[in-house]
Amino acid sequence: MSNDITTPQWVSDDGQLRELCNRWEKLPVLAIDTEFIRVNTFYPQIGLLQVCDGEGSYLLDPLALEDWGAFRELLQAPEVLKVLHSCSEDLLVFKEYFDLIPGPIFDTQRAAAFLGMGYSISYQNLVSELLDIHVGKGETRSDWLRRPLSEQQKAYAALDVAYLLEMYAYLKERLQERGQLEWLQAECEEMREIARQVEDEANWEDFYLNMGASWRLDRAQLAVLRRLSIWREQQARHQNRPRPWVARDADLILLAEEQPQSAAELKAMSGEKELSRDVLKQDPETLCRLIAEGREQSIPADAEAQGKPLSPDQRRRLKHCQAATKRVASETGIAVELLARKKQLIALLLAFDGPGVFEWPAELDGWRRALLEKPLLAALQPQGETTAGVDA
């Protein structure tokens, strides 16, 4: 690897970017990263884009560049693999700034999880483990929107992509040896799909079911909560503020429980019921109207709020499922969190205990099902019963 790869070139000229893209589009693989700020806004504010092509590192200045046409084509070029580390938030940056999701991608953090290096190993730790190189974290919380950037900022940003391609080559080879490269590719496509759906308003319909205490509400209250939850999604984007700065989950649940019908009733809740100041800053007439609309609506018959306490028998079987998942993780070397998280196992358990024909959950399908179906179905059985069939 060239010694110059950690010394970045600053790119702020549209013509220079086009020339680089013309060269990069002929390569099989590129390393990409972003630097952004998302402290007091809903949408990330992009400050920098980093690219490494194996010969040099480049810092693209989104505050100066205007013509991104060639770069947008590059991000979508199917013959150029984009290597990133822990890319979930980066994909959202690309979705917001370029209105696209890069692809195909290779996430080195997710690859490491398949190889027994932990579920969420940091870039710095992965570089240390694979290459025995120390990468500092000094500029992690830096202001990437200021100009000019300091030399320390530039060096830190360059290091974030400088070693990705070398690690990619190692990780890819190991995954191929274990027959797991296609599994990683499926995971990366799923990450792209999740990022693609973030702005799909149809998905907002079910957000209320995942609020921590929503299970305590009756169905009429849940209908109000759903209406308020959708409104919060709209307002967070319209105001460009984090969701809790519009209203906390606890605020929406309290409003769904109490259902004030006037501004006076809403104001009376501010002290005794501990509504946050942020929700009290919202238009009270709008909130009361939303609550009234929610009362006139109904929720789907199969809607089930998450978080309801499990019965003693369910807790016992959940522990059996967790133990079975850990055994598979030990046998395969795959991080247990990548195989199945507790939330997914609970969803599996509730589906298994639900009425009608049991269907295997989509979140545990594909390569996960091949590894987990037999041990998890056995763990789900009440003691003394045998595993029943399951629909695909």
N, C-alpha and C positions, 0 to 999 in steps of 0.2 A: 504494500500500500504506500502511495506517495506521501512524503512528509508534508506536502502542501495541502493535504486534504483537510487539515484542521485550521488552515488559514483561509478564511472565506473571501469571496469576491462579492462586493456590494452591487446589486442590480437595481437601478432606478430609472433606466432608459428603456422605452418601449422597443426600440430597434434592437438593442442588446438582448432583450428578453426573447424576441422573435428568433434571433440567430441561435440562441441557446436551445429554444424549443425545437428548431429544425434539426439540431444535432441530437437532442435527447430522444426525439421520436424514433430514431434508428436503433436505440438501445433496448435490450430485453428487460432491463430492470432499473428502477430509480429509487432512491431513498428520499422520503418527503416528511416534513414536520411543519407545525405551525406554532406561533407564539401569539397568544391573545389574552385579553382581559375580560373577565365576566364576574365582576364584584357587585355592581349595583345596577346591572341591566339584565334583561331576559335574554337578549341575543348577545353572543360573544362579539367583542370588538377586536378585529384582527389587527395585529401589529407587525407581523413578519411571517414570511414563508421561507422555509429552508429546503434546499435540494442538494443531494450529493449524487454524482454520477459515477463514482469510483475513482475519478481522477482529480476532482476538485469539489469544493463545497461553495454554495451560492446562497446569498441572502437576498430575497426578493422583497422590495419595499412596496407594500400595498398603499402607502400614503402618497406615493409619487407615481407609480405605474398606472396607466389608464387603459392601455390596449392589452387585454388578457385573452384575446381570441385564440392565439396559438397555444397558450398554456391550458385553456379550457379543453381544447381538442386533445392535448397530451394527457390530461387527467382522465379522459374517457377512452383513450386509445387501448383497444383490447390486447394488443401485442406488447404493451409496455406494462410490466408488473410494478406496482407501487408498494414499497416496503415502508411500514410505519410501526411505531411502538405505542401500544395502548391507545388505539386510534379512535375510540368512540366519540370523544369530544372533538377531535380533529375533523371527523366526518361531518359533524354538525356545523363546524366553521365553514367547510367547503359548501355545504348545503345552503347556508345563509349568504355567503359572500359570492359564490359562483352559481348558485341554484343547480347544483349537481352533486352526485356522490361519486368520488373517484373509484375506478375499478379497472382491472382486477387488483386486489390488495393482498398483502401478506403481513399479518400483525405478529411481530416478534414476541410480544408478551404472551399472546394466546398460544403461539407455537411452543414457548417455554413451558406453559402449563401442561401441554401434552407430554412433555419430556421430564416431568417430575421436578421442575424448578420453582414450584409455587404458582398460585393462581394469579397473583398480581405483582410479580417481581418488577422493580423499577428499572428504568433504562440504565441508570448508573450501576446497579447491582448486577444486571445481566452482562454489561460490558466487563465488569470486574471478574465475574465468574467465567465467562467464555474467553476473554482476551487478556485478563490480568492487567487491565488498564484502569487507572483511577480517573473518574470524571466527577468534578465538583458539582455542588448544587447551589452555589452562591447567588445565582440570578434567577432562582425559581420563581420568586414573587416580584420580579422586576416590572417596571413600567415600560411596556413594549410600544406604547403609543408616543413616547417622547422622541424628539429629534434634536440633535443627532444622538444616536445610540452610543454608549460608551464602548471602548475597545473590549472591556470585560463582557459586556452584553453580547457583542458580536462573536466573541470567542466561544462563549457558552452556547449560543444558538447554533454555531457551526458544529460543535461537538455533539449536539443532539441528533445529527444525521451522519456524522463522519464515520461511525462504526456500524451503521445499520446493515450495509451491504455485506460486510465481512461476517456479521452474525447471521444474516439471512442464509448465506451459503452453508454455514455449519448446521443451522437448524433445519434447513430443507433436507440436507443429506441424512441427518438423523431421523427425520420423520419418514423419509422414503425407506430407510432401512427397517423401520418398525411398521411399515404399511399404513401410516397415519396421515400422509400428506393430503389425501382426499378429505379426511375428516377436518383438517385445519381449513382447507379451502371451503368446505361447507360452513364452518364457523364464521369465516370472514365474509361470506356472502350473507349470512344471517345478520352480521353486524351492519352491513350495508343496508339491508332491508329495514332494520330497526331505525337507522338514521333517516331513511327515506320516508318512514311513516310518521315521523315526529310532527310534521305540519299537516297531517291528514286529520281533518276535523272529525271524521267518523270515529277515530280512536278515542276522542275525548269523552265519548258517551259513557265509557266504562271506568273512567278514572276514579269516580266516587267510590267504587267498590273496594279500592285498595287503600282508602284512608283508615288509619289505625283503629279508630273506635267506631267506625260506621256500622259494624255488626250489631251494635246496641240499638240501632234505630229500627222502627217498624217500617213497613213498606211505604206507607204514606210519607213518612219523614225521609226515607231514602229517595223518593221522587223529588222532594224539595232539594235534597243534597245534590242530586245529579244536576238539577238546573243551575244551582249555585256554582258547582264545580266547572260546568261548561262556561259559565260567565267569567270565572276566574281565568281560565285558559285564554279567553278572548281579551280580557283586560290586561293580562301580563304581557301579551304581545303588543296590544295597542299602546299601552303606557311604557313599554320596553322596561319593565321592572321585574325582579324576581317574584315568583308566585307568592312567597310568604309576605312580601312587601305590599301585595294587594290584599291578601287575606290568608291566614294560616289555616291548615286543616281543621284545627280545633275551633276556629271562628266559624267555619262553614258548618261544622257538625252542631255547634251550639245554636246557630241560626235555624238549622233544620229541626232541632228539638223544640225550640221556643216559638218559632214562627211569628215574630212580631209583625203587626199589621199596620203600624204607623211609625213615623219618624220619632214620635215621643216614646213609643214602646221600645224602639231600637236604642234610643239614647239611654233609657232607663237600664238597659242591660250592660252599659259600659262599666259601671262600678261593681255591682253585685255579681254579674256573670263573667266579668273579666274579658270582654271583647278587646282585641288589640286596638291600638291607636290607628294602625293602618286601615283596618276595615271600617273604622268609624270615620275615616276621611273620605270614604266612598259616598256616593250620592244615596242618602237614605231612601228616597222615593224609588230609586231603581232597585235597591235591595228588597224593599217591600213588594214591589211589582214582581220580581223574580220569585219570591217566596209564594206569592199568590198564584203565579203560573205553575210552579211546581206542584201546588196542591191540586191543580186541575189535571195533572198528568199521572201516568202510571209507569211502572218499570216492568221490563220483561219478566215473564213468569219464572224463567230459569236464572234470573239475576241473583247472585249470592255474594254478600259482602264478605271480604276476607278478614281474618283475625279473630274469629269466634273461638273461644277456648275449646280445646279438644277434650273429649271424655277420657277417663283413665285408660280404657281399652285402646283408644286411638293414640294416646301418648305412648303406650307400650309398643304399639305396632310402628309408630313413627321412629322410635328408638331402634327397632329392628331394621327398618329401612335405612336409617343412617349407618348402622353397623354394616349392613350388606353393601352399601355404597362405598364405605371405607375399605372393605375387603377387596372390592373390584379395583379401587384406586391403588391399593397396595400391589395387587397382581399385575396391573397394567402400567403403573408408574404415572398415570394421569392424575392431575390435581383433583382432589375430591370435590372442590367447589365447581370445577368445570364439568364434572360428571353430573352432579345434581345438587342444587342448593336446598336448604331446609324448606324454603317457600315452595319450591317445585315438588318436593316430597309430600308436603302437606296437601297441595293441590291434587296430587296423585291419590293420596289417601282419601280425600273427600269425594273424589270422583268414583273411587272404588266402593265407597259406602253409600253413594247416591242411588236414587231410583233408576230403573231401566237398565239397558245394556251398557256395561262398562266399556269405554273407549280409551285407548292409550293416549295420554296428553301429547299434544303437538310439540310442546317444549322439550319433551324427552324422547322425541322420535329420532329417526335416522341412526347414526352410529351409536348414539346413547342407548337406544332401544336394544340394539344387538348385544350390548354389554350388560344392560341392567334389567331387562324384562323378566328373565327367569328368576334371579335372586330377589327382585323387589316384589314380584307377585307372590313368591313364597313367604316373604316377610309380612305381607299384607293379610295373609290368611289368619282367621281366628284359630287359636290353638286347636290342633286335632283335625283340621280340615285340609283338603288337598287343593292345589292350584286349579282354578277354573280357567276356561278358555277366555280369550280377550279379542275383541274386534279390532281390526286394523283401523 
